[in-house]
Amino acid sequence: MPAVRPITIALAVLTIGVLVALFLPTLSTPRLSGLEVALLAGGSAILATWAIGRRVAHLLDVQRAQAGCLARLREGALVDAEGRRRGMELMTTKLAHELKNPLAAIKSLVQVEAKQAVEAKSRRRLDVVLGEIDRIGALLREYLDLARPMVEAHVAAVQLDDLMTDVATLVSGRAEAAGVELAVAGQGGALRADAGLLKEAIVNVVCNAIEATPRGGHVTVSYCAGERDASIVVRDTGRGMTKDVASRVGTAFFSTREGGTGLGVVIAKTAIAQHGGTLEYQSTPGVGTIAKIALPQKRAV
């Protein structure tokens, strides 16, 4: 390599200088003085240092060029991946929108047929079809809620008591249908929040608790508004989760429920985070799960 030649030359000069210093006394020519030998050795050292410095500089230039090339490749790959991701999101969101209308038409026709069915076996089968249609519709709604851009929060004064009364009204029917006893109680106060977004988040959390609780179980929702923050705690007597499973709750497409997507918790966490709050889960297998929502009282979101 060309960069190695200066080092080779410098070492050769240094070797010659040492040989001259050692063997000159045996020659008939005048002997070099100590100063001259020192100058010769010093020059050789300077030359070797210069050659090594050039080699190091060359290696650094190569390293910088390689790093720049890798950075450009990485940036290009990220841009390409982001473009593909956005295209995929656009396509799947459009597909979800397009599926809603024919699904609604199918549901209407099945409902008509179910009402006119004479045989009990046919009615049971049509009821199963209606249940699956509702499940598909719920999946589509959850995906669209997740895929849509983050909705801007419209903050206003909200009474926590009124908000929780609305939540209890919305989820009481589902609890009754599931055979789960629901209790909502607490002491509220005023906080600044987007009532619609926050209500949707709390409903998602409570509905998850109801679905995780077997018939005959209990779901208790307690809330409290203090001077600095508000808390909402949802307790269920469901099957519970291990610590590892509980840590994964709130991850898209992870669910402990068969056929679930986990998107409801993701949407709830997003809405609560917009209010500067947190949603955390604690669970004990065979005992139940506790979901804790913490909200700051005076936060402009």
N, C-alpha and C positions, 0 to 999 in steps of 0.2 A: 504494500500500500504506500502511496506517495507520502502520507503523513508520517510514516515510520522512518523514512530515509534520514531526516535531520537528527533523530535520536541515534541512529546507527553511526552517522558521521561523528557526532559528538563523542560517543563512546570510543570510537577508533582513535580520535585525537587524544582523548584522555589516556588511553592505553599506551599510545606512543610516547606521551609525555612522561608517564611513569617508567617505561622501559629506558628512555634516555637518561632519566635521573639515576637509575640503578646501574646501567652498564657503561656510562660515559667514562668512569674512572679507569676502565681497562683499555680505552682507546687512546691513540696518540694525540688526538685533537684536544684542544684546551677544554677543561671541564667547566660546565655551566655553574654559575653561582647559585646559592640558595635562593636569592631573590628572583633569578630568572626561572628557576624551577617552580617557585611559588606562583609567578605570573602565568607560566604555562598551565599549571594545574587550575588556577583561578579562571583563566579564559575558557578552559575546557568545561568547567563547572557552569559558567555563565551560558555557554553554548548549549549544554545539555538541558539547563533550566528553561531556556527559550524554546527549545524543541519540544520539551514536555508540555510547556504552556500552550504552544500551538496545537498540540494533540488534544489537550483537554478542551480548548476552545472549540476545536472541530467537533469533538464528541457532544459538547453542549449544544452546538448549532444543529446537529443531527437530531438530538433529543427534542429540542424545541420544535423542529419541523415535524417530527413524528407526532408530538403532542397536538400541534395545530391540526394535522391531518385527521387524527382520531376525534378531536373536538368537532370538526366539520362533519365527519361521518356520523357521530352521535347526534348532533343537532339535526341533520337531515333525516335520520331514522325516527327521531322523536316527532318531527313535523309530519312525516309520512304516517306515523302511527296515529297521531292526533287527527289527521284528516280522515283516515279510515274510521276512527271511532265516531267522529261527528257524522260521517255519512251513514254509519250503521245506526246511530241513534235516530237520525232523521227518518231513515227507512222504517225502523221498527215502530217509531211513534206514529208515523203515517199509517202503518199497517194496523196498529191498535185502534186508531180513529176509524178506519174504514171497516173494521170488524164490528164495531158497536151497533151500527144500523141494521145489518142483516141478522145479528144476534137478537136484537129487540124484535124483529119481525118473526123469527123462529119461535121466540118465547111466546109471542101473542098467539100464533097458530097452535102451539102445543097446549096453551091454556084453554083454547076453544075446544080442542079435541078431548082434553081431560074432563071438561064439563059435560061433554056429550057421551063419554065412554060409559058403557053399560056394565061390562064385566069388571069385577074388582081387580083381576089380574092386570087388565089393560090400564086401569087408573093408577095402580101402583107403579107400573113401568113408566107411565107419563110423568108421574110425580118425581121419579128418579131423573128423568130427562130434564125437568124443570129445575131440579136441584143442581144438576151439572151446568145448566145454562147460567144460573145465578152465580155459580162458582167461577165460571169463565168470565162473566161480567165483572166480578169483584177483582179478579186478577188484572183485567184490562184497566180498570179504574186505578188500581194501585200502581201499575206500571206507568200510566200517564201522569199520575201525581209525582212519581219519582223522576220521570224524564223531563217534566216541564221545568223551565227556569225558576229559580228561587223567587217566590212571590214577595214583593215588597210589603213589609209590615206597616199597616196603618194604625199607629199608636193612638190610644185615647184612654181616658179614665175608665176602668172596669172594676165592678164590684165582684169580688171573688165569690161571695155567697150566691149572687145571681148566676154567675158562670157555672158554678158547680150544680146548681139546681137544673140548669139546662142540660148539663152532662148526664145527670141522673135520669132525667126524662128521656133522653135519647137512648140510653143503654138499658133501661129497666125492662123493656120488651124482650131484648135479647137474653137478659138474665133469666126472665121468667120462662122463655122457651127452652132454655138450657137446663132448667131445674136448679138454678143456683140462686142462693139467697144473697141479695145485694143490699148493702147499707152505706149510705153517704152522709157524713156528718162533719161538722167543723165550725170554726169561727173565722169569718172572712173579714175583708177590709178592702180598701181601694188600692189598685195598682195600675200602672200604665202598661198596656199590652194591646195587641191585636186580638180582639175577642174571638173572631172566626178562626184564625190560625191556632190560637192556644186551645180553643174548644176541640178542634179537630185532633190535636195532639193528645189531649187527655182522653178523649173518646177512644182513640186507637189503643192507648195503654190499658184502659179499663176493659175494653172488648177482648184484648189478648188474655187478660187475667180470667175473664169469664170462660173463654174457650179452653183455657188450660185447667179449669176446675171441673171435676166430675159432678154428675147430678147429685144433689144433696149437699154440695159443698158451699162455702161462703166466700164472698168477695167484699172486703171492707175498704172504703175510701175515706180517708181522713184528711182534712186540710186546715191550714192555719196561716194567717197573715200577720207578720210582726212589723216592727218599725223599719227594718232594713231588708227583709226578704219574706217570701211566701213559700210554703212547702205543701206538696200534695203527695200523700203516701197511699199506694194501692197494695193491699195484701190479699193473697188468695190462698186457698187450702188445696191447691193442685198437686200435681206429681212432683213439682220442684225440679231443680237442675243441679248438676255438678258445677264446681267453680269454673272449670274450663269451658263448659257450655254457656254458663251465664256471661262469661267475658266476651263471647262471640255474638250475643244477642245485640241486634242493631246493625249487623252486617247484612248487606243486601243479599237476598236469596239464601239466607241461612235461617231456618225455622225448626223449632222442636215439634211443630204440628205437622202431621202427615198432609202433604199437598199444600202446605203454607209456603210463602215466599219471603217472609221477614221484612217486606217492604213497609208494612205499617209502622214498625218500630223505627225504621230509617226515617220515614216522613215525620214521625213524632219528634225524634231527636233533632232533626233539621229545624222544625218550627220552634222548639224549645231553645235551641242554640241561638236562633234569631232574636230571642228575648234575653239573651245573655245568661240563660239558665243551663241546667244539666239534668240528664236522665240517667240514673244508675240502677242496676239490678243486684239484689242479694237473694240467694236461694239456697234451700236445703232439700236434698232429694227426699221424697216421701213426706215432706212437711208442707212445703209451699214456697211461694216467691214474693218478694217485696220489691216494688218499683218506687223509687224516690225521685220526685221532681222538685228541683229547687229553682226559685225565680227571684231575681233581685226586685225590690219594690220600686225603685226609682231609676229606671234605665231607659234612655231614649234609643229605641231600636229603629 
